[in-house]
Amino acid sequence: MAEKIATREAYGRALAEFGAKYPQLVVFDADLAQATKTVYFKEKYPERHFDCGIAEGNMVATAAGMATTGKIPFVSSFAIFLAGRAFEQVRNMIGYPHLNVKLGATHGGITVGEDGATHQSLEDFGAMRMIPGMCVICPADAVAARAAVEAAILHEGPVYLRFGRFATPVLYDAKKYVFTIGKGTVLREGTDCTLVANGVMVEQALLAAEQLAAQGITVRVVDMPTIKPLDEALLLSCAAQTGAVVTAEEHNIIGGLGSAVA
């Protein structure tokens, strides 16, 4: 039985871990540190953690200003608030001047569950993909989430990272896994079809491939954690070799991974 860890948990622990390695790292939260797990960073580096209250637009604006001083701000809140409520500030204050701000969006997708439809962000990939220069990432497990945080720190420019609420199986070996922005990973080989997924849907894609194998259908499973920039070379190779591509994501079919792949 694979260990289960929520990607938001891995996000919070990664921030706390990398705080020493990257002293320019600062973290902002909107009265949700316990939920987004930035509380771990707050406990270790209270002078570098800023709770802006329930004022996401102001938080993004403040982080943008901090980025102009050479800091690397991580702005954290639920996906629906960062991509929705603060969209104008993200667009105009981070995207337009291409500032080095990272958006750590937790509780993305329908698996937010009982928080309800108002909190189930299914439009965030599309909204963030449309902002020029914005990198968009949705890791499949805790190992990938940790690696994606460091990749975002090292990346010059704005990054949107989406993390999930519930604990999900760890799919990767932490000692072997390497995360590269703009690259996908083939998790299972197949010749009849390619199933491209991200986030929590990667596990579901692997389960679907198992069920299809029992019917004599071999499916190649690709984890595509970076929606933008997209691993076009891998996709074209898979399409040519398997003849069909299907996408699975926790997002509206318009604007997200499916649109990018199409």
N, C-alpha and C positions, 0 to 999 in steps of 0.2 A: 504493500500500500504506500503510494507516494506521499511524502510529507505535504501538508497544505499550509500555505502562507498567503495572506492577502497582499496584492502588489502595493497597496497603500501603506501597509506595514513595512514592506521592504523599502519603499520610498523614504519614509520617516527615518528608518534606521540608517539608510545610506547617507542622508544629509548629516546626521550626527557623526557618522564614521568619517566622512570626507571633510568635516569642518576643520580638522587639524591640518590635513594635507593642503587645503585651499583656504588660506586665511582671509581671502577677499570674498568668500562665500557669506552671504547674509540671507536671512529667511523672513518672509512676511506672511502673516496669516490674518484671516478675517473672522476671528472669534470661533475658529473651528480646529484649533491645534490638537485637541484630543482625537477628533475624528480624522483629520488629515495626517495625523501622526508626526507633525512637525514638533510636537511636544518633546520628542527625544532630543532634537537640536536645541530647543529652548532650555532644557535641563542642563545641557553641557555648555552652551554658549548663550546665556541670557542676554548679554550685551549686544549680541548680533541677531536676536530674534525680535521682531516687531509685530505686535498684535494691533491691527488697525481697526478692530471692531467690525461691525456689519456695515462696511462701506467699501465694497470691492473696487469701485471706480477710483476712489481716493487711494486705495492700496496700490493699484496698478500705477497710478500717476507718481506716487512716492517712490516706488521701485524703479520707475523710469529715471527719475532724478538721481537716485542712488547709482544707477548704471553709468551715468555720465561722469561719475567720480572714479570709475575704475573697479567698482564692486561688481560681484556677480550675484544679482538678486534672484532668489526663487520665490515666486508668488504662489501661495497655496490657498485653495478653496475647493468647493465642489465644482465639478465640470460645468454644471448648469449655470453657476454663478460667474465663473471665469470666462466661459465662452459666450454666455448670454448676457447677464447683467452688466458685465464690464467690457462688452465687445467694443464699444466706441473708444474707450481708453486704450484697449489692447491695439486696436487698429491705428489710432492716431498718435499715440504716445510711445508705442513700442514698435509696431510694424512700419509706420511711415518713416521714422528716423532710423530704423533698423538697429535698435538698441539691444544690448546683450542681457536681456531679461528672460528668465525661464519660468514657464507657467506650469506648476505642478497641480494638475486637476485630478481630484479623487472622486470616488462615487460616480464614475461614468457608466452610462448604459442602463439597460433595463434591470440588471441584477442589483440595483440599489434596492429593489424589492419593495418592502412596506413603506419606504419613504414616499412612494406614490409617483404618479405621472408627472407632477410638477418638478420632481427632482431627477427623473430618468432622462438624462441628457442623451438624446439620439441625433443631435444636429451639430455637435461640437466639432467633429472632424471636418465637416463641410465648411463651417464658419471659419475655422482656423486655416484650412487649406487655401482659402481664397485670399488670405493676407500675403502679399508678396514677401518672399524671404523667410516666411515662417516654416520651421521644421515641425513635423507632426509625428509623434511616436506613441505607440500603444503596445507595451511589452506583454508577453504571454504569461510570464510567471515571476516569482520573486527574484530569481537569479538574473533574469533579463532586466527586471526593473532596476536593480542595484546598478548593473552595468550601464543602463540607459542614463541614469542620473549622472554618472561620471562622464559619459560621452557628451551629455548636455553641458556640463561644466566646461569641458574642453572645447566645445563648439562655439565659434564666434558668431553671435547673432541670436535672434529670438527662437525659442523652442517651446512647443506645447507637448506636454507629456500627460497621458491619461492613465489613471490607475483605478483599480476596482475596489469595491467595498468588502466582498466576501473572500474568505480563504479559498485558494484554488491549488491544485496539485503542482508541485515543483517538477518541471519537465526537463530542465537542463542541469548538467553537472557544473557546479560553480568553478571547479578547477580547470575545466576545459573550455567553457563558454567564452566567446569573444563577441562583443556587441560592436557593430559598425553601422553608423548612420547611413541609411540608403541601401542596406543589404538585407536580403531575406535568407532564410535557412530552410533547406530541404530536410524534413524530419522523417519522411517515409517515402520510399520509391514506389512508383507505379507507372503504368503505361496507357491506361484507358482514359484517364482524366486527371487534371490537377485541381486540388482544392486549396485555395489560398485563404488564410485566415489571420486574424490578429487578436490580441487580448484573450479573454476567456474562451473565445470560439476556437482557439487552437486545440485545446483539449477535446472539444466537441468534434472537431475535424478528424482528429486521430481516432476517436471512437466510431465515427461514421465510416472511416476507412476500414476499420476492423469488421464492421457489419457488412460492408460491401464486399470485402474479401471472401466472406462466407458464401457470397452469391457468385463468386468467380470474377468479380470486377476489381481490378487493381488500381488504386488511387494514389497519386503522388500528393503528399501533404506539404505545403510550404507555409512556414511562419513568416509573415510580412509585418514586422513591428514598426517599420518606418513607412507611413503612408505618403509622406512627402519629405525628402525626395524618394521616389519609388525605384525599386530595383527592376528597371525595365529589361535589362539584359537577361536576368533570370526568368522573368515572365515570358519573354519571347521564346526563350529556349524551351521552357516547359510547354508552352502552347504548341510549338512545332513538334515536340516529341510525343505529346499525349493527345493532341487534337482538340481538347476542350478544357476550358478553365471555368471554375465555379468559385465564387467568393462567399465567405461567411464572416460577418462582423456584427458587433453589438451597436448598430447604428442604422439610421435611415438608409435605404438603398440609394438615395440621391445624395451625392456630395462626398461620400466617404471612400472606403477602400474599393468598393464595387465600381464607383465612378472612375477612380484613379486607374484601376486595372482595365476597365473598358476603354 
